[in-house]
Amino acid sequence: MKQNFKLFATLAASAAMMISCQQAEEPTMDKAQEPVVKTRAYGDKTPKVTIYVETNDVNPLNAGDYLLSDGSAYADIVEFFAANLNKETVNGVVRPTLYLNDKMTNLLENGGAATYVAGLQAKGIKVVLTILPNWQNIDFTSLNDTQADQLATILAYAVNKYGLDGIGFDNEYGGTVTTVSGSFGNLITKLRAKLPAGKLITLFQYNIGYNQINATAGAKLDYVYSNFGYNTYISTPGVTKERYAPLSINLGSIDSNVSYYGDRAYDLTEAGYGSIMHFNLRTRNDSDPLPLFNAIADGAWGETVTCENGNRPQDWTFVSSGYTITYDEATAE
């Protein structure tokens, strides 16, 4: 296993030194002096693993079926992909809203969060709701200060309402927008101020409008994921490598050469990067990720992965109209 390589090398070097010393002085060593080989506890597992689940067609509980050898979850974070940034007009003024589509609604509403959010959290996994624009000519780079504050209020309300562990941003599909300088960073700063301590803010580093996020706002992000592939360059100011995933893999089209990804997992772990991202988890019958997960786990931690199921169906009822959270709802309580 890759993580054991350096340990073997170190032990071999130590053995050679001991032989040399023994030939000279034959020192003795009691049990209390013997070196102890320590393994990393799961709670300290680095890099952390994020799995995005496309909730339009996959049950997010599948992400919790992949386990390390000690029974703990392979995934540290599961992102529900995705709720939408929509808009409404009130008295002639545009306000942002949060829209849960027909597939997403009952994952969170009507008791769904108790099954799909809490079910993953019971395995030690943090659950994050990804927000994606929705072709309504509004995105995270086009919000004025009032709109940014309204959206941050709505998102913090959703985190509390559904027992989520945080919010993730992916700034695609906004449509035609008028950029407001610093809008995205302003939103991140406002959201951080409204979230309870320990809640996460994540970012998929794709078409995000990098000039919108300054170092102050970037420092408030917990994890930033590179665009697909392997890229150690961090484009978002204020983000350190301990909060960055240089390896992002689309699970819908897994390369058969999984050893490549295991090697990259080893490299980024040795370099001190803090995250690995998997996007678009499929069922095992559709596109089995287990060989890839084993390669990643071996490279990063010298671990193995098993799967309890991985083929859980969409077992919730769809709501054709979806569900919209408005600013009025978020401020009613």
GUDREN-590462 format. One record per residue (C-alpha): z, x, y. Coordinates in Angstrom, 3 decimals. Example, Ala and Ser with C-alpha at 12.3 -4.5 7.8 and 13.67 -1.06 7.14 Angstrom:
GUDREN-590462
<w=7.800&u=12.300&v=-4.500> .
<w=7.140&u=13.670&v=-1.060> .
***
This chain:
GUDREN-590462
<w=0.000&u=0.000&v=0.000> .
<w=-0.968&u=1.294&v=3.439> .
<w=2.465&u=1.022&v=5.030> .
<w=3.922&u=3.115&v=2.197> .
<w=1.503&u=5.983&v=2.746> .
<w=3.501&u=7.644&v=5.498> .
<w=6.728&u=7.089&v=3.568> .
<w=5.268&u=8.850&v=0.494> .
<w=4.056&u=11.707&v=2.683> .
<w=7.446&u=12.031&v=4.338> .
<w=9.289&u=12.004&v=1.019> .
<w=6.919&u=14.591&v=-0.428> .
<w=7.472&u=16.881&v=2.534> .
<w=11.224&u=16.370&v=2.259> .
<w=11.142&u=17.171&v=-1.451> .
<w=9.283&u=20.402&v=-0.828> .
<w=11.830&u=21.413&v=1.806> .
<w=14.720&u=20.593&v=-0.517> .
<w=13.258&u=22.750&v=-3.278> .
<w=12.950&u=25.629&v=-0.829> .
<w=16.520&u=25.150&v=0.368> .
<w=17.867&u=24.817&v=-3.165> .
<w=16.282&u=28.119&v=-4.130> .
<w=18.153&u=29.756&v=-1.268> .
<w=21.559&u=28.022&v=-1.239> .
<w=21.640&u=25.206&v=-3.848> .
<w=23.479&u=22.788&v=-1.481> .
<w=25.042&u=19.639&v=-2.904> .
<w=24.675&u=16.072&v=-1.600> .
<w=27.000&u=13.229&v=-2.406> .
<w=25.949&u=9.549&v=-2.475> .
<w=27.162&u=8.913&v=1.067> .
<w=24.780&u=11.575&v=2.360> .
<w=21.672&u=10.408&v=0.515> .
<w=18.918&u=9.042&v=2.785> .
<w=18.466&u=5.273&v=2.729> .
<w=14.963&u=3.782&v=2.842> .
<w=15.085&u=0.638&v=5.001> .
<w=12.580&u=-2.205&v=4.983> .
<w=11.751&u=-4.331&v=8.015> .
<w=13.431&u=-7.740&v=7.990> .
<w=11.180&u=-10.761&v=8.454> .
<w=12.748&u=-11.661&v=11.769> .
<w=11.661&u=-8.262&v=13.055> .
<w=8.165&u=-8.534&v=11.588> .
<w=5.654&u=-6.935&v=13.929> .
<w=2.874&u=-7.629&v=14.611> .
<w=3.374&u=-11.390&v=14.758> .
<w=0.687&u=-13.596&v=13.202> .
<w=-0.812&u=-16.577&v=15.020> .
<w=-2.956&u=-19.151&v=13.199> .
<w=-5.004&u=-21.676&v=15.158> .
<w=-5.616&u=-24.928&v=13.268> .
<w=-8.526&u=-27.169&v=14.253> .
<w=-6.671&u=-30.465&v=14.016> .
<w=-9.884&u=-32.500&v=14.146> .
<w=-10.369&u=-31.770&v=10.465> .
<w=-7.483&u=-29.734&v=8.991> .
<w=-3.846&u=-30.590&v=8.333> .
<w=-1.741&u=-28.027&v=10.243> .
<w=0.868&u=-27.987&v=7.466> .
<w=-1.604&u=-25.915&v=5.447> .
<w=-0.742&u=-22.971&v=7.700> .
<w=2.835&u=-23.035&v=6.431> .
<w=1.779&u=-22.787&v=2.781> .
<w=1.121&u=-19.036&v=2.981> .
<w=4.252&u=-17.056&v=2.142> .
<w=5.329&u=-13.434&v=2.004> .
<w=7.089&u=-12.026&v=-1.047> .
<w=10.547&u=-12.986&v=0.247> .
<w=9.481&u=-16.627&v=0.703> .
<w=9.177&u=-16.431&v=4.490> .
<w=6.052&u=-17.671&v=6.227> .
<w=3.027&u=-15.426&v=6.770> .
<w=2.406&u=-17.181&v=10.108> .
<w=4.812&u=-16.709&v=12.999> .
<w=2.996&u=-19.076&v=15.366> .
<w=0.721&u=-22.033&v=14.626> .
<w=-1.395&u=-23.354&v=17.488> .
<w=-2.535&u=-26.980&v=17.318> .
<w=-6.122&u=-26.818&v=18.577> .
<w=-6.510&u=-28.650&v=20.816> .
<w=-5.313&u=-31.142&v=23.393> .
<w=-7.454&u=-31.548&v=26.504> .
<w=-7.120&u=-31.106&v=30.236> .
<w=-8.567&u=-34.350&v=31.615> .
<w=-8.249&u=-35.939&v=35.042> .
<w=-7.555&u=-39.241&v=36.737> .
<w=-8.103&u=-40.452&v=40.297> .
<w=-5.139&u=-42.093&v=42.019> .
<w=-5.680&u=-43.490&v=45.526> .
<w=-8.753&u=-41.295&v=45.850> .
<w=-6.896&u=-38.117&v=44.801> .
<w=-7.737&u=-36.232&v=41.591> .
<w=-4.779&u=-35.473&v=39.347> .
<w=-4.743&u=-33.608&v=35.995> .
<w=-3.769&u=-35.389&v=32.775> .
<w=-3.118&u=-34.241&v=29.222> .
<w=-5.246&u=-36.002&v=26.640> .
<w=-4.551&u=-36.144&v=22.894> .
<w=-7.743&u=-37.141&v=21.100> .
<w=-8.010&u=-39.602&v=18.207> .
<w=-7.147&u=-36.923&v=15.631> .
<w=-4.381&u=-35.233&v=17.615> .
<w=-2.487&u=-38.338&v=18.750> .
<w=-0.501&u=-39.128&v=15.617> .
<w=0.224&u=-35.499&v=14.866> .
<w=2.581&u=-35.781&v=17.845> .
<w=3.015&u=-39.449&v=18.755> .
<w=4.578&u=-42.264&v=16.689> .
<w=6.874&u=-39.934&v=14.776> .
<w=4.133&u=-37.462&v=13.889> .
<w=5.931&u=-34.524&v=15.467> .
<w=8.818&u=-34.994&v=13.007> .
<w=6.395&u=-34.272&v=10.170> .
<w=3.830&u=-31.840&v=11.509> .
<w=5.733&u=-29.931&v=14.179> .
<w=9.199&u=-29.922&v=12.630> .
<w=7.698&u=-29.369&v=9.168> .
<w=6.305&u=-26.001&v=10.240> .
<w=9.378&u=-25.136&v=12.279> .
<w=11.524&u=-25.646&v=9.175> .
<w=9.699&u=-22.636&v=7.704> .
<w=10.526&u=-20.489&v=10.721> .
<w=7.146&u=-21.015&v=12.404> .
<w=6.815&u=-21.679&v=16.123> .
<w=4.395&u=-24.499&v=17.002> .
<w=2.301&u=-24.239&v=20.162> .
<w=-0.052&u=-26.847&v=21.615> .
<w=-3.339&u=-25.371&v=22.831> .
<w=-4.856&u=-26.953&v=25.954> .
<w=-8.636&u=-26.966&v=26.380> .
<w=-10.714&u=-28.392&v=29.263> .
<w=-12.963&u=-31.316&v=28.384> .
<w=-16.197&u=-31.249&v=30.417> .
<w=-14.589&u=-33.226&v=33.265> .
<w=-15.326&u=-30.655&v=35.979> .
<w=-11.742&u=-29.440&v=36.006> .
<w=-10.272&u=-26.346&v=34.381> .
<w=-7.445&u=-23.857&v=34.853> .
<w=-9.320&u=-21.939&v=37.553> .
<w=-10.010&u=-24.976&v=39.765> .
<w=-6.536&u=-26.374&v=40.430> .
<w=-5.092&u=-26.518&v=43.908> .
<w=-1.373&u=-25.876&v=44.263> .
<w=-0.423&u=-29.539&v=43.907> .
<w=-2.591&u=-30.000&v=40.819> .
<w=-1.214&u=-26.817&v=39.243> .
<w=2.320&u=-28.095&v=39.760> .
<w=1.409&u=-31.506&v=38.334> .
<w=-0.186&u=-30.000&v=35.232> .
<w=2.732&u=-27.620&v=34.690> .
<w=5.079&u=-30.612&v=34.909> .
<w=3.023&u=-32.536&v=32.345> .
<w=2.871&u=-29.591&v=29.943> .
<w=6.610&u=-28.899&v=30.168> .
<w=7.222&u=-32.596&v=29.549> .
<w=5.004&u=-32.507&v=26.429> .
<w=6.876&u=-29.489&v=25.076> .
<w=10.156&u=-31.357&v=25.426> .
<w=8.825&u=-34.712&v=24.203> .
<w=7.350&u=-33.371&v=20.974> .
<w=9.791&u=-30.534&v=20.299> .
<w=7.087&u=-27.905&v=20.689> .
<w=7.692&u=-24.190&v=21.059> .
<w=5.184&u=-23.676&v=23.825> .
<w=1.742&u=-24.097&v=25.350> .
<w=-1.441&u=-22.116&v=24.753> .
<w=-4.408&u=-21.869&v=27.129> .
<w=-8.096&u=-21.597&v=26.250> .
<w=-10.284&u=-22.004&v=29.330> .
<w=-13.564&u=-23.272&v=27.856> .
<w=-15.671&u=-26.374&v=28.539> .
<w=-14.497&u=-27.108&v=32.062> .
<w=-17.899&u=-28.153&v=33.326> .
<w=-18.909&u=-27.532&v=36.931> .
<w=-15.850&u=-26.455&v=38.886> .
<w=-15.010&u=-25.082&v=42.292> .
<w=-12.854&u=-22.030&v=41.806> .
<w=-9.549&u=-21.912&v=43.637> .
<w=-8.383&u=-18.338&v=44.119> .
<w=-5.396&u=-17.506&v=41.921> .
<w=-5.333&u=-20.960&v=40.321> .
<w=-4.884&u=-19.868&v=36.716> .
<w=-2.116&u=-17.400&v=37.510> .
<w=-0.423&u=-19.987&v=39.711> .
<w=-0.434&u=-22.472&v=36.808> .
<w=1.068&u=-19.914&v=34.432> .
<w=3.793&u=-19.022&v=36.949> .
<w=4.672&u=-22.667&v=37.575> .
<w=4.728&u=-23.495&v=33.869> .
<w=7.008&u=-20.567&v=33.095> .
<w=9.455&u=-21.798&v=35.733> .
<w=9.504&u=-25.311&v=34.232> .
<w=9.840&u=-24.329&v=30.556> .
<w=13.234&u=-23.701&v=28.963> .
<w=14.078&u=-20.127&v=28.034> .
<w=12.496&u=-18.978&v=24.797> .
<w=9.422&u=-21.213&v=24.987> .
<w=6.043&u=-19.526&v=24.631> .
<w=2.937&u=-19.326&v=26.792> .
<w=-0.124&u=-17.914&v=25.037> .
<w=-3.679&u=-17.193&v=26.084> .
<w=-6.944&u=-16.855&v=24.206> .
<w=-8.739&u=-14.159&v=26.189> .
<w=-12.091&u=-15.913&v=26.303> .
<w=-13.884&u=-16.947&v=29.494> .
<w=-10.556&u=-17.137&v=31.235> .
<w=-11.490&u=-16.053&v=34.760> .
<w=-9.632&u=-12.733&v=34.668> .
<w=-9.548&u=-12.495&v=38.450> .
<w=-7.367&u=-15.619&v=38.465> .
<w=-4.437&u=-13.959&v=36.687> .
<w=-2.602&u=-11.201&v=38.515> .
<w=-0.092&u=-8.835&v=36.941> .
<w=2.856&u=-10.998&v=37.981> .
<w=1.462&u=-14.010&v=36.139> .
<w=0.235&u=-11.910&v=33.206> .
<w=3.756&u=-10.605&v=32.683> .
<w=4.864&u=-14.200&v=32.075> .
<w=2.559&u=-14.589&v=29.052> .
<w=4.119&u=-14.102&v=25.634> .
<w=0.951&u=-13.408&v=23.627> .
<w=-2.675&u=-12.828&v=24.574> .
<w=-5.394&u=-12.899&v=21.914> .
<w=-8.622&u=-10.923&v=22.180> .
<w=-11.994&u=-12.540&v=21.738> .
<w=-13.241&u=-12.445&v=18.142> .
<w=-13.396&u=-9.023&v=16.529> .
<w=-11.322&u=-5.923&v=17.162> .
<w=-10.833&u=-4.844&v=20.755> .
<w=-7.853&u=-2.877&v=22.012> .
<w=-8.839&u=-3.258&v=25.672> .
<w=-6.512&u=-5.676&v=27.464> .
<w=-8.424&u=-7.509&v=30.188> .
<w=-5.511&u=-9.598&v=31.460> .
<w=-3.355&u=-7.759&v=34.051> .
<w=0.349&u=-7.533&v=33.374> .
<w=-0.015&u=-7.795&v=29.571> .
<w=1.377&u=-4.940&v=27.494> .
<w=0.190&u=-4.047&v=23.999> .
<w=3.417&u=-5.440&v=22.506> .
<w=2.149&u=-8.896&v=23.582> .
<w=-1.509&u=-8.388&v=22.731> .
<w=-3.612&u=-9.153&v=19.636> .
<w=-6.549&u=-6.736&v=19.426> .
<w=-7.603&u=-8.324&v=16.109> .
<w=-8.879&u=-11.932&v=16.195> .
<w=-10.626&u=-13.378&v=13.146> .
<w=-12.580&u=-16.632&v=12.798> .
<w=-11.432&u=-18.003&v=9.438> .
<w=-14.397&u=-20.346&v=9.322> .
<w=-16.657&u=-17.390&v=8.590> .
<w=-14.603&u=-14.732&v=6.841> .
<w=-16.371&u=-11.454&v=6.127> .
<w=-16.191&u=-10.674&v=2.402> .
<w=-15.177&u=-7.113&v=3.279> .
<w=-11.529&u=-7.998&v=3.829> .
<w=-10.452&u=-4.374&v=3.454> .
<w=-11.901&u=-3.716&v=6.915> .
<w=-9.423&u=-6.171&v=8.427> .
<w=-6.595&u=-4.662&v=6.424> .
<w=-7.467&u=-1.257&v=7.868> .
<w=-7.515&u=-2.670&v=11.394> .
<w=-4.152&u=-4.355&v=10.773> .
<w=-2.762&u=-0.970&v=9.737> .
<w=-4.239&u=0.699&v=12.819> .
<w=-2.890&u=-1.817&v=15.318> .
<w=0.545&u=-1.837&v=13.694> .
<w=0.735&u=1.952&v=13.888> .
<w=-0.381&u=1.791&v=17.528> .
<w=2.360&u=-0.694&v=18.440> .
<w=0.295&u=-3.817&v=19.163> .
<w=2.347&u=-6.962&v=18.828> .
<w=0.048&u=-9.652&v=17.455> .
<w=-2.792&u=-10.613&v=15.101> .
<w=-4.741&u=-13.841&v=15.621> .
<w=-6.517&u=-16.072&v=13.099> .
<w=-8.675&u=-18.917&v=14.401> .
<w=-9.848&u=-22.094&v=12.657> .
<w=-7.865&u=-22.180&v=9.424> .
<w=-9.791&u=-24.050&v=6.732> .
<w=-8.572&u=-25.512&v=3.449> .
<w=-8.711&u=-23.158&v=0.488> .
<w=-11.433&u=-25.321&v=-1.059> .
<w=-13.535&u=-24.862&v=2.055> .
<w=-12.953&u=-21.214&v=2.946> .
<w=-10.072&u=-19.538&v=1.138> .
<w=-8.233&u=-17.158&v=3.496> .
<w=-5.796&u=-15.809&v=0.885> .
<w=-7.665&u=-12.536&v=0.118> .
<w=-7.897&u=-11.837&v=3.846> .
<w=-4.226&u=-12.652&v=4.427> .
<w=-3.280&u=-10.285&v=1.609> .
<w=-5.370&u=-7.502&v=3.134> .
<w=-3.745&u=-8.080&v=6.530> .
<w=-0.234&u=-8.223&v=5.080> .
<w=-0.801&u=-5.073&v=3.058> .
<w=-2.160&u=-3.196&v=6.044> .
<w=0.491&u=-4.352&v=8.508> .
<w=3.672&u=-4.441&v=6.409> .
<w=2.857&u=-3.340&v=2.840> .
<w=3.335&u=-6.974&v=1.813> .
<w=1.659&u=-9.596&v=-0.392> .
<w=0.909&u=-13.256&v=0.331> .
<w=0.940&u=-16.267&v=-1.988> .
<w=-0.031&u=-19.880&v=-1.286> .
<w=1.865&u=-23.036&v=-2.201> .
<w=-1.033&u=-25.426&v=-1.590> .
<w=-3.479&u=-24.848&v=1.259> .
<w=-5.497&u=-27.990&v=0.528> .
<w=-3.352&u=-30.630&v=2.214> .
<w=-5.589&u=-33.499&v=3.420> .
<w=-5.644&u=-35.256&v=6.783> .
<w=-2.931&u=-37.740&v=5.853> .
<w=-2.239&u=-39.269&v=9.263> .
<w=-3.785&u=-42.319&v=10.924> .
<w=-6.348&u=-41.720&v=13.658> .
<w=-6.048&u=-43.528&v=16.996> .
<w=-9.500&u=-44.292&v=18.368> .
<w=-8.415&u=-44.365&v=22.021> .
<w=-6.301&u=-41.251&v=21.821> .
<w=-3.285&u=-40.914&v=24.093> .
<w=-3.068&u=-39.722&v=27.693> .
<w=0.023&u=-38.237&v=29.317> .
<w=-0.110&u=-38.731&v=33.066> .
<w=1.954&u=-37.182&v=35.815> .
<w=3.609&u=-40.560&v=36.304> .
<w=4.806&u=-40.557&v=32.690> .
<w=5.995&u=-36.987&v=32.927> .
<w=8.110&u=-37.751&v=36.007> .
<w=9.337&u=-41.210&v=35.028> .
<w=12.489&u=-40.041&v=33.292> .
***
